[in-house]
Amino acid sequence: MKHMEVVGVRVEMPSNQPIVLLKESDGERYLPIWIGAVEATAIALAQQGVMPARPLTHDLFRDVLDALDATLTTVNITALRDGIFYAELVFSNGVEVSARPSDSIALALRTGAPIYARDDVIDEAGVPIPDEQEDEVEKFREFLDNITPEDFGRTT
């Protein structure tokens, strides 16, 4: 398993499909995962530190975990089958729950849980971006700094 960092979300053109981009913490490969607009908004809000007036589903899940005195230990991106990514939520009591990576990432950002991806998933779907192309990644980060939840449609 490789530790992953959330670079951010963006809208892929021309399909207008949101993606979340993860990067190996100690490597040069990026893992793009296509997600839904609602999850893209949830991830963008968490990255920007925006607290909605009422809790979104991922905020509610975090609050329920707190109320039950449980913690999300890790999020693991475990598989890629037929173009679909799979993830598992691992909790402090040892329970593992299958989940979509988009929901898992949104929850991890709210709880501070680390995100990992299996080596074979990164080998299959990871995209290497060498240092000389890092300026493109920096442009992407600037894009993320200026994106708003409204760019993904409804936020409620």
N, C-alpha and C positions, 0 to 999 in steps of 0.2 A: 504494500500500500504506500502511496505517495501522498504527502501532505499537500493540499491545494489551497490557493488563495482566490477569493472572489475578486476578479478584475472589475466586473460590472455587467450591466445589461445594455443591450442596444437592439434596434430594429433592423433586421436583415432586409435589404432591398433586392429585387423588386417584390418579393413575396410578402413584405410587410409583416414578417414573422419575428417575434422577439426571441433573442437568445441571451443566455447567461454565459459569460466567459470565465472559466477557471484557469489558473496557471499553477504549474508545479512550483512549490516553494524553493526547491533546490535544482531547478532545471529550466529548460527553455521551451518546453512544450505547453501549449494552451489547449484546453478542452472546451469546445463550443457545444452547448446543449440547448436545443430548441425548446422553448417553453411557451406557456400561455400568457396572454396580456395581463390577467389578474395577478399571476405569480411574478411577472416582470415588475409590475407596480409595487408589489409587496417587497421584493428585493431592493428596488430603487429607493423606496421609502426608508427601509432599514439602513441602507448605506448612507443615505443623506441625514439620518438621525431624526427624521420627521415622525412625530407622534400624532396619529390621527385623533380626531375628537372622540371617536368611539373605536374600540379595539377591532382590528381586522382579525380574520381567522387565525393567522399565525401569532398575533399578539395574545389572543384568547388561549391558544394552545400553551404558550409560554406561561401565562398566568395560572392555568390549570396545573401545569407541572410544579410551579412554585407553591400553589395551595396544597398539593399532594406531597410536598417535600421531596420531589424527585428532580433529577437533572438530566439533561441531554448530554451524554458523555461524548459521543462522536456521531458524525454523519459519514456514512461510507457509500461511495458510488461503486456498486458491486458488479454491474453487468451491462452489456450492450447487446441486445438481441433484436434482430429484424429492425434495426434503426431506432429502437426504444431503449433509453437508459433506465436503469433500476438502481434504487438506493435502499439503505437500511438506516433506521434511527436506532442508536444504541443508548440505552438508559442506564442510570446509576445502579439500578437493581438487577442489571444483567439482561433485561428483556430487550429483544430486538424486534423491530416492527418494519415491515416492508413499506416503502413510501416512494412517491415520485421525487426525483432529484430537485425539481423546482421548489416543492414544498419544504423539502429537507433543508435546502440552502437558505430559504427565507427564515426558517426556524433557527438554524444555526447562527445566522446573523443577529438574531434577537437574543440568543442565549449565550453567545460567545463560544459555542462548541466548535471544535476543529472539524475540518472537512478533509476526507481522504478519498482517493480513488485507487482502485485496483490497477496494478501494473498492466494487465492485459487490456483493460479498458482504455488506458492512456495509449498503449501501443497501437490499438486499433483505430481510435478516433482522435488522438492527440495531433496537434499541428505544431511543428517546431517553428519558432520564430527566432532566428539568430540575432545576436546583439546589433548587427548593422541594420536590422529592421526595427529596432527598438523605438525609433522615432515614430513609426506607424502606431505602435502601441501607445506611445505618449499622446498622439493625436486622439486615439480612442479614449484614453483617460480624460483628456480635455473635454471630449464630447460628453462623457459621463458626468463631468462636473456641471455641465450646463443643461442636462436633461431633466425634465420634470415628470412627475407621475401622470400628468395630463397627456403627455406624449404617447401613452399607452392606452388611452381611452378612459372610460369611467374608473373612478377610484373608490367607489362605494359599492 
